[in-house]
Amino acid sequence: MHRFKELQVWKSSRIFCKSIYEITASFPNEEKFGLVSQLRRANVSIASNIAEGAFRRSNKDFYRFLEIAIGSTYEIKTQLLIATDLDFMN
């Protein structure tokens, strides 16, 4: 079992989460339940999966949750590219 609050990756994911919330605050209101919601949910899941995986009994389980968190980062990357294509951000 790992102490998730001591993991640098978990600390970094919280900083990243705040950044996504700040970025999406300037998106159009009509995206509140679309792209904004998708980005924020995927973003929160990164830190959440790291924390959940840290309390699993085996490293294999922990690594699986880290893989899920990594998958969420690629989901966010894609969504940010779409937001750029739509001129919601630079």
Helices and strands as residue ranges (DSSP letters): G 4-6, H 8-24, G 29-31, H 35-54, H 59-85
